[in-house]
Amino acid sequence: MAALVESSNDAIISKDLQGCIRSWKPGGRERLFGYTAEEIVGRHISTLAIPDRADEIPDILARIARGERVDHYETKAQDKRWQGF
């Protein structure tokens, strides 16, 4: 599994059930979001949410905590440079 994640160009980010980002692979994530691992690991996943979609996060985390499967979840995210436009 680790080799799959490392070789992927997708933004695979791990977080705990409180929403704290636990892993952030350099390269693709830095290119997509503008954050280095040092800047983002330990911060809440809502850091990446655009304001009008941030309310999705507690619901998704609660569903995962209940053991529910979350398939094909899509949302919009902001990068480090996002200015709200």
C-alpha positions as CSV (number, residue, x, y, z in Angstrom):
1,M,0.0,0.0,0.0
2,A,2.8,2.4,0.9
3,A,4.4,1.9,-2.6
4,L,1.1,2.6,-4.3
5,V,0.6,5.9,-2.3
6,E,4.2,7.0,-3.0
7,S,4.0,6.4,-6.7
8,S,0.6,8.0,-7.1
9,N,0.2,11.5,-8.6
10,D,-3.2,11.9,-6.8
11,A,-3.5,14.0,-3.6
12,I,-3.7,11.2,-1.1
13,I,-3.7,12.8,2.4
14,S,-4.1,10.8,5.6
15,K,-5.9,12.3,8.6
16,D,-7.2,11.1,11.9
17,L,-10.8,11.0,13.1
18,Q,-10.5,14.5,14.5
19,G,-9.5,15.8,11.1
20,C,-5.8,16.4,11.9
21,I,-3.6,15.8,8.8
22,R,-1.1,13.0,9.6
23,S,0.7,12.5,6.3
24,W,1.4,14.6,3.3
25,K,3.6,13.2,0.5
26,P,5.9,15.9,-1.0
27,G,5.8,16.5,-4.7
28,G,2.2,16.2,-5.9
29,R,0.7,17.6,-2.8
30,E,3.0,20.5,-2.7
31,R,2.4,21.2,-6.4
32,L,-1.4,20.9,-6.0
33,F,-1.9,22.8,-2.7
34,G,1.3,24.8,-2.2
35,Y,2.0,23.5,1.3
36,T,5.1,21.6,2.3
37,A,4.7,18.6,4.7
38,E,6.3,20.7,7.4
39,E,3.6,23.4,7.0
40,I,0.5,21.2,6.8
41,V,1.1,18.0,8.9
42,G,-0.6,18.6,12.2
43,R,-3.1,21.1,10.9
44,H,-6.8,20.4,10.5
45,I,-8.1,19.2,7.1
46,S,-10.4,22.2,7.0
47,T,-7.3,24.2,6.1
48,L,-7.8,23.0,2.6
49,A,-11.6,23.5,2.5
50,I,-13.1,26.5,0.7
51,P,-15.4,28.4,3.1
52,D,-18.7,27.4,1.5
53,R,-17.7,23.6,1.7
54,A,-16.1,23.5,5.1
55,D,-19.4,22.2,6.7
56,E,-18.9,18.9,4.8
57,I,-15.9,17.9,6.9
58,P,-17.6,17.1,10.3
59,D,-20.2,15.0,8.5
60,I,-17.6,13.0,6.6
61,L,-15.5,12.5,9.7
62,A,-18.6,11.4,11.7
63,R,-19.5,8.9,8.9
64,I,-16.0,7.4,8.9
65,A,-16.0,7.2,12.8
66,R,-19.3,5.2,12.6
67,G,-17.6,2.8,10.2
68,E,-19.6,3.9,7.2
69,R,-18.1,3.6,3.8
70,V,-17.5,6.9,2.0
71,D,-17.2,6.2,-1.8
72,H,-16.2,8.6,-4.4
73,Y,-16.3,11.7,-2.3
74,E,-15.6,14.9,-4.3
75,T,-15.3,18.4,-3.0
76,K,-13.6,21.6,-3.8
77,A,-10.4,22.6,-2.0
78,Q,-8.3,25.6,-1.8
79,D,-4.5,25.9,-2.1
80,K,-2.1,28.0,0.0
81,R,-2.5,30.9,-2.4
82,W,-6.3,31.0,-2.5
83,Q,-7.6,34.5,-2.1
84,G,-11.4,33.8,-2.0
85,F,-12.1,34.7,-5.6
